[in-house]
Amino acid sequence: MPENPGQPRHYDVVLGGKTPPPLTGAVLGGLAGVKQRLRSTVAEHRIAALMEAPHYGEAGLDSIVQALDDKAEQVRDTACILLQGKLAKLTLLKKDVATWNKWRSHSIRLEEGINVDLSAINLSGFNLSGFNLSSANLMGANLSGANLRGADLRGANLSEANLSGADLRQANLAFAGFWNADLRQANLTEANLTQADLRRANLGGATMADGTIHE
């Protein structure tokens, strides 16, 4: 039977009273214990709980995402740094545009995640309208049929990416690189293509920024 990620692990102890455990103590009561400690009035205890949250898979990542709204800046900063991994980023992308852009705003301020690594990720059919993907590394990513309308892709690396049938209307693609990218049937109407590198990109059937169809 698959292990339940919300249950206590071998490094946990039984959840006792409501008093937060010592900062150096083990996680109490698995994911439930992590969540309890995240309600502590002591910022250091909330940070310690965040550090344990990744042990509990996507449910743990959800707790980290929620900490982006914590009242303490150091807790928000810790949550931001813990969301650097590719799996964590995928969880964020599945949330909504407000959550992703909040994390990007935090990470750029911390000089973390400016070059977001999403290389070879499968985002086919995703709704990424309005997402801040500026300077992201999307080399070889599958974005076929994705909704990228109004997305910020300034300076993004989209080399060898599959963008066939993608909706890129009004997207900011300034300085983006599309070397060997597949843009067949993509809609680039009103997109900002200032100094975008479209060399060797396949634009068959694509609707360009001025509304023309590329043969």
C-alpha positions in Angstrom: 0.0 0.0 0.0 1.4 3.4 -0.9 2.7 5.5 2.0 0.4 8.3 3.0 2.6 11.5 2.8 0.4 13.2 5.5 1.2 10.5 8.1 4.1 10.7 10.6 7.4 9.4 9.2 10.1 7.6 11.0 11.7 10.9 12.1 8.4 12.2 13.6 7.2 12.0 17.2 3.7 11.8 18.4 1.9 15.1 18.3 1.3 16.4 21.8 -0.1 19.6 23.1 -0.5 22.9 21.3 2.8 24.4 22.6 5.2 24.8 19.7 8.1 22.4 19.9 11.7 23.6 20.4 13.2 25.0 17.2 15.7 22.1 17.1 13.0 19.5 17.7 11.7 16.9 15.3 8.5 17.5 13.2 5.5 16.5 15.3 2.7 14.5 13.8 3.8 14.5 10.2 2.1 17.0 7.8 -0.5 17.8 10.5 2.3 18.8 12.8 3.9 20.9 10.1 0.7 22.8 9.6 0.3 23.3 13.4 3.7 24.8 13.6 3.0 27.1 10.7 0.3 28.6 12.9 2.8 29.4 15.6 3.2 33.0 16.6 7.0 32.6 16.5 8.4 33.2 13.1 11.4 30.9 13.7 9.1 28.0 14.4 7.2 28.7 11.1 10.4 28.8 9.2 11.5 25.4 10.8 8.1 23.9 9.8 8.6 25.2 6.2 12.0 23.5 6.0 10.3 20.1 6.8 7.3 20.7 4.5 9.0 19.4 1.3 9.1 15.9 2.9 5.3 15.7 2.3 5.1 16.0 -1.5 2.6 18.2 -3.2 0.6 18.7 0.1 3.7 20.0 1.7 4.4 22.3 -1.2 0.9 23.7 -0.9 1.7 24.8 2.7 4.9 26.5 1.4 2.9 28.3 -1.3 0.5 29.6 1.4 3.4 30.9 3.4 4.1 33.4 0.5 1.4 35.5 2.3 3.0 35.2 5.8 3.1 38.4 7.8 6.8 38.0 8.4 9.2 38.9 5.6 11.8 36.2 6.6 9.1 33.5 6.4 8.0 34.7 3.0 11.6 34.7 1.8 12.1 31.2 3.1 9.0 30.0 1.3 10.2 31.7 -1.9 13.6 30.0 -1.8 12.0 26.5 -1.1 9.9 26.9 -4.3 13.0 26.9 -6.5 12.9 23.3 -7.6 11.3 22.2 -10.9 8.5 20.1 -9.2 7.7 23.1 -7.0 7.5 25.4 -10.0 5.2 23.0 -11.7 2.9 23.1 -8.7 3.0 26.8 -8.8 2.2 26.9 -12.5 -0.8 24.6 -11.8 -2.2 27.1 -9.3 -3.1 30.4 -10.9 -1.5 33.5 -12.4 -1.7 35.5 -9.1 0.2 32.8 -7.1 2.9 32.4 -9.8 3.4 36.1 -10.3 3.6 36.7 -6.5 6.3 34.1 -6.3 8.2 35.6 -9.2 8.0 39.1 -7.6 9.5 37.7 -4.4 12.2 35.6 -6.1 13.4 38.5 -8.3 13.6 40.7 -5.3 15.8 38.1 -3.7 17.8 37.7 -6.8 16.6 34.1 -7.0 14.8 32.6 -9.9 15.6 35.4 -12.4 16.6 32.6 -14.8 13.8 30.2 -14.0 14.7 26.7 -15.2 11.7 25.1 -17.0 13.7 23.4 -19.7 12.1 20.4 -21.3 9.0 20.8 -19.1 5.6 19.6 -20.4 3.1 22.5 -20.3 1.1 21.4 -23.3 -2.4 22.9 -23.1 -1.7 24.8 -19.9 -3.4 28.1 -19.3 -0.5 30.5 -18.8 -2.3 33.7 -19.8 -0.7 36.7 -18.1 2.1 34.7 -16.4 5.4 36.3 -15.7 7.9 34.0 -17.5 10.5 36.7 -18.3 14.0 35.4 -18.6 12.8 31.8 -18.1 14.7 28.9 -19.6 12.1 27.1 -21.6 14.5 25.4 -23.9 12.9 22.3 -25.4 9.7 22.8 -23.4 6.4 21.5 -24.7 4.0 24.4 -24.9 1.9 23.1 -27.7 -1.6 24.5 -27.6 -0.8 26.5 -24.4 -2.7 29.7 -23.7 0.1 32.3 -23.4 -2.0 35.3 -24.2 -0.6 38.4 -22.6 2.2 36.4 -21.0 5.5 38.2 -20.2 8.2 36.2 -22.0 10.8 38.9 -22.3 14.2 37.5 -22.8 13.0 33.9 -22.4 14.9 31.1 -24.0 12.5 29.2 -26.1 15.0 27.5 -28.3 13.7 24.1 -29.7 10.5 24.6 -27.8 7.2 23.2 -29.2 4.8 26.1 -29.4 2.7 24.7 -32.2 -0.9 26.0 -32.0 0.0 28.1 -28.9 -2.0 31.3 -28.3 0.6 34.1 -28.0 -1.7 37.0 -28.7 -0.5 40.2 -27.0 2.4 38.3 -25.4 5.6 40.3 -24.7 8.2 38.3 -26.6 10.9 41.1 -26.7 14.4 39.7 -26.9 13.1 36.1 -26.6 15.0 33.4 -28.4 13.1 31.0 -30.7 16.1 29.2 -32.3 14.7 26.0 -33.9 11.4 26.5 -32.2 8.1 25.0 -33.6 5.6 27.9 -34.0 3.4 26.2 -36.6 -0.2 27.5 -36.4 0.7 29.7 -33.4 -1.2 32.9 -33.0 1.2 35.9 -32.5 -1.3 38.6 -33.3 -0.4 41.9 -31.5 2.6 40.1 -29.8 5.7 42.3 -29.0 8.4 40.7 -31.1 11.0 43.5 -30.6 14.4 42.0 -31.3 13.1 38.5 -30.8 15.3 35.8 -32.5 13.2 33.8 -34.9 16.0 32.3 -36.9 15.3 28.8 -38.0 12.0 28.8 -36.2 9.2 26.9 -38.1 6.4 29.5 -38.6 4.3 27.5 -41.0 0.7 28.7 -40.7 1.5 31.0 -37.9 -0.5 34.3 -37.5 2.1 37.0 -37.0 2.1 40.2 -34.9 0.5 42.2 -37.7 -2.2 39.7 -38.3 -0.6 38.2 -41.4 -0.4 34.4 -42.0 3.2 33.1 -42.5 3.3 30.6 -45.3 
